[in-house]
Each structure stands twice: as structure tokens, then as C-alpha cells.
Amino acid sequence: MQVNGLGPGYIETELTRPLVEDEEFGSWVRGRTPAGRWGRTEDLVGGLLFLVSPAADFVSGQVLYVDGGMTSVL
């Protein structure tokens, strides 16, 4: 049995739009994220496809962070 997770960073969505548009908070996210931008939902697809593919058959108990590098600087 496999148990893995996807750990998204700050992702721009309809629900996060007020945060994206808040200049102070949006600037903080862009400045704190090594990628220098908010994530997009399509940024999550590659990690998700990996975790559900045969390439991850021997991967278990992991969280794959798709956060533009933010966890590396926290």
C-alpha cells in the first residue's frame, strides 16, 4: 500500500484571488518564493502524475512539495 501526498505552496485560484490582489501579501509571497511567483494549478500536474504513475510504485510515506522552493527557505 502507498500513502503519499502533494504539498502545494501558494497557488493562485479563484479562492486565493483576494490574497493575490493584496499587494503587501502578494509581494511577500513573490519575494519569499525562490521561483518568484505564485503557483498555478497546472504546476501541480507533473507531481501528481508522478505519484499516480508506475514510476512511484516504490515510493510511500512521502510528501512531494510543489511550492516554488518556499519550504527550502523557511
Residue frames as a rotation matrix with the C-alpha (Angstrom) as fourth column:
MET 1
0.580 0.814 0.000 0.00
0.814 -0.580 0.000 0.00
0.000 0.000 -1.000 0.00
GLN 2
-0.547 -0.729 0.411 1.19
0.732 -0.655 -0.188 3.51
0.407 0.198 0.892 -0.82
VAL 3
0.638 0.637 -0.432 0.40
0.754 -0.632 0.181 6.67
-0.157 -0.441 -0.884 1.08
ASN 4
-0.584 -0.793 0.174 1.85
0.811 -0.561 0.164 9.85
-0.033 0.237 0.971 -0.41
GLY 5
0.447 0.749 -0.489 0.80
0.687 -0.638 -0.348 13.46
-0.573 -0.181 -0.800 -0.55
LEU 6
-0.074 -0.368 0.927 1.17
0.799 -0.579 -0.166 16.55
0.597 0.728 0.336 -2.66
GLY 7
0.077 0.010 -0.997 2.16
0.836 -0.546 0.060 19.66
-0.544 -0.838 -0.050 -0.70
PRO 8
0.281 0.066 0.957 1.21
0.802 -0.563 -0.197 22.72
0.526 0.824 -0.211 -2.72
GLY 9
-0.767 -0.506 -0.394 2.62
0.629 -0.715 -0.304 26.14
-0.128 -0.481 0.867 -1.99
TYR 10
-0.273 0.654 -0.705 0.74
-0.060 -0.743 -0.666 29.37
-0.960 -0.139 0.242 -2.54
ILE 11
-0.702 0.136 0.700 -1.43
0.686 0.394 0.612 28.63
-0.193 0.909 -0.370 -5.57
GLU 12
-0.823 0.419 -0.384 -3.36
-0.457 -0.889 0.010 31.31
-0.337 0.184 0.923 -7.43
THR 13
-0.702 0.699 0.135 -7.01
0.699 0.640 0.319 30.25
0.136 0.318 -0.938 -7.63
GLU 14
-0.084 0.785 0.614 -10.40
0.210 -0.588 0.781 31.87
0.974 0.194 -0.116 -7.52
LEU 15
0.750 0.415 -0.515 -10.43
0.535 0.076 0.841 31.40
0.389 -0.906 -0.165 -3.73
THR 16
0.096 -0.793 -0.602 -6.97
0.891 -0.201 0.406 32.92
-0.443 -0.575 0.688 -3.22
ARG 17
0.095 -0.017 0.995 -7.63
0.793 -0.603 -0.086 35.87
0.602 0.798 -0.043 -5.56
PRO 18
0.928 0.251 0.275 -8.08
0.064 -0.835 0.547 38.35
0.366 -0.490 -0.791 -2.66
LEU 19
0.643 -0.758 -0.107 -4.64
0.263 0.088 0.961 37.35
-0.719 -0.646 0.256 -1.32
VAL 20
-0.051 -0.640 0.767 -3.03
0.984 0.099 0.149 37.60
-0.171 0.762 0.625 -4.75
GLU 21
0.262 0.274 0.925 -4.53
0.601 -0.797 0.066 41.06
0.755 0.539 -0.373 -5.22
ASP 22
0.972 -0.061 -0.228 -3.44
0.166 -0.514 0.841 42.21
-0.169 -0.855 -0.490 -1.75
GLU 23
0.694 -0.716 0.073 -0.24
-0.247 -0.332 -0.910 44.00
0.676 0.614 -0.408 -2.79
GLU 24
0.138 -0.672 0.728 1.54
-0.987 -0.155 0.045 43.55
0.083 -0.724 -0.685 0.53
PHE 25
0.348 0.041 0.937 0.78
-0.421 0.900 0.117 39.84
-0.838 -0.435 0.330 0.89
GLY 26
0.978 0.048 0.202 1.26
0.157 0.464 -0.872 39.08
-0.135 0.885 0.446 -2.82
SER 27
0.543 -0.834 0.103 4.61
-0.572 -0.457 -0.681 40.83
0.615 0.310 -0.725 -2.74
TRP 28
0.107 -0.467 0.878 5.61
-0.919 0.290 0.266 38.83
-0.379 -0.835 -0.398 0.34
VAL 29
0.679 0.200 0.706 4.76
-0.019 0.967 -0.255 35.54
-0.734 0.160 0.660 -1.41
ARG 30
0.941 -0.324 0.094 6.70
0.108 0.024 -0.994 36.51
0.320 0.946 0.058 -4.56
GLY 31
0.362 -0.847 0.388 9.67
-0.774 -0.506 -0.381 37.70
0.520 -0.163 -0.839 -2.51
ARG 32
0.114 -0.248 0.962 9.75
-0.845 0.485 0.225 34.61
-0.523 -0.839 -0.154 -0.28
THR 33
0.760 0.245 0.602 9.35
0.059 0.897 -0.439 32.07
-0.647 0.369 0.667 -3.07
PRO 34
-0.280 -0.960 -0.001 12.58
0.049 -0.016 0.999 31.28
-0.959 0.280 0.052 -4.95
ALA 35
-0.313 0.235 0.920 10.52
0.926 0.289 0.241 30.85
-0.210 0.928 -0.308 -8.15
GLY 36
-0.935 -0.183 -0.305 9.46
0.171 -0.983 0.065 34.50
-0.311 0.008 0.950 -7.65
ARG 37
-0.610 0.781 -0.132 5.78
-0.590 -0.337 0.733 33.95
0.529 0.525 0.667 -8.38
TRP 38
-0.033 0.725 0.688 2.54
-0.812 0.382 -0.442 32.42
-0.583 -0.573 0.576 -7.17
GLY 39
-0.865 -0.187 0.466 1.95
0.037 0.902 0.430 28.85
-0.500 0.389 -0.774 -8.27
ARG 40
-0.300 0.785 -0.542 -0.65
-0.947 -0.177 0.267 27.94
0.113 0.594 0.797 -10.86
THR 41
0.465 0.547 0.696 -2.89
-0.641 0.750 -0.162 24.89
-0.611 -0.371 0.699 -10.65
GLU 42
0.919 -0.128 -0.372 -1.15
-0.241 0.565 -0.789 23.44
0.311 0.815 0.489 -13.71
ASP 43
-0.045 -0.978 0.205 2.13
-0.839 -0.074 -0.539 23.49
0.542 -0.197 -0.817 -11.76
LEU 44
-0.063 0.099 0.993 0.71
-0.845 0.524 -0.105 20.66
-0.530 -0.846 0.051 -9.61
VAL 45
0.769 0.540 -0.342 0.02
-0.637 0.600 -0.484 18.32
-0.057 0.590 0.805 -12.54
GLY 46
0.162 -0.788 -0.594 3.56
-0.567 0.418 -0.710 16.96
0.807 0.452 -0.379 -13.00
GLY 47
-0.721 -0.437 0.539 3.96
-0.677 0.279 -0.681 15.97
0.147 -0.855 -0.497 -9.36
LEU 48
0.078 0.860 0.504 0.52
-0.778 0.369 -0.508 14.43
-0.623 -0.353 0.698 -9.27
LEU 49
0.729 0.167 -0.664 1.16
-0.627 0.553 -0.549 12.42
0.275 0.817 0.507 -12.44
PHE 50
-0.345 -0.909 -0.235 4.41
-0.604 0.406 -0.685 11.15
0.718 -0.095 -0.690 -10.96
LEU 51
-0.658 0.049 0.752 2.73
-0.711 0.287 -0.641 9.99
-0.247 -0.957 -0.154 -7.74
VAL 52
0.358 0.866 0.351 -0.01
-0.605 0.501 -0.619 8.09
-0.711 0.009 0.703 -9.59
SER 53
0.511 -0.214 -0.832 2.34
-0.782 0.285 -0.554 6.57
0.356 0.934 -0.022 -12.19
PRO 54
0.910 -0.237 -0.341 4.27
0.279 0.957 0.080 3.29
0.307 -0.168 0.937 -12.10
ALA 55
0.039 -0.946 0.323 7.42
0.116 -0.316 -0.941 5.40
0.992 0.074 0.098 -11.61
ALA 56
-0.298 -0.085 0.951 6.28
-0.824 -0.479 -0.302 5.90
0.481 -0.873 0.073 -8.00
ASP 57
0.472 0.563 -0.679 5.42
-0.235 0.822 0.519 2.26
0.850 -0.086 0.520 -7.30
PHE 58
0.119 -0.509 -0.852 8.12
0.798 0.560 -0.223 2.01
0.590 -0.654 0.473 -4.64
VAL 59
-0.781 -0.273 0.562 7.51
-0.021 -0.887 -0.461 5.47
0.625 -0.372 0.687 -3.16
SER 60
0.269 0.890 -0.368 5.49
0.539 0.178 0.823 5.60
0.798 -0.420 -0.432 0.04
GLY 61
0.443 0.007 -0.897 5.17
0.876 -0.215 0.431 7.87
-0.190 -0.976 -0.101 3.04
GLN 62
-0.655 -0.754 0.046 6.34
0.733 -0.620 0.279 10.95
-0.182 0.217 0.959 1.16
VAL 63
0.570 0.691 -0.445 5.06
0.446 -0.715 -0.539 14.46
-0.690 0.109 -0.716 0.66
LEU 64
-0.290 -0.594 0.751 6.08
0.957 -0.184 0.224 15.99
0.005 0.783 0.622 -2.66
TYR 65
0.098 0.279 -0.955 6.21
0.421 -0.882 -0.214 19.75
-0.902 -0.381 -0.204 -2.15
VAL 66
-0.200 -0.041 0.979 5.28
0.945 -0.271 0.182 21.74
0.258 0.962 0.093 -5.22
ASP 67
0.636 0.425 -0.644 5.84
0.700 -0.670 0.249 25.17
-0.326 -0.609 -0.723 -3.78
GLY 68
0.835 -0.324 0.444 8.33
0.110 -0.693 -0.713 27.00
0.539 0.644 -0.543 -5.98
GLY 69
-0.129 -0.961 -0.246 11.04
0.434 0.169 -0.885 26.29
0.892 -0.221 0.395 -3.41
MET 70
0.293 0.295 0.909 9.38
-0.510 -0.756 0.410 28.05
0.809 -0.584 -0.071 -0.47
THR 71
0.992 0.114 -0.048 9.98
-0.021 0.537 0.843 25.22
0.122 -0.836 0.536 2.01
SER 72
0.355 -0.932 -0.076 13.70
0.824 0.350 -0.446 25.40
0.442 0.096 0.892 1.25
VAL 73
-0.456 -0.543 0.705 13.89
0.210 -0.835 -0.509 28.94
0.865 -0.084 0.495 2.63
LEU 74
0.573 0.749 0.332 11.60
-0.186 -0.276 0.943 28.68
0.798 -0.602 -0.019 5.66
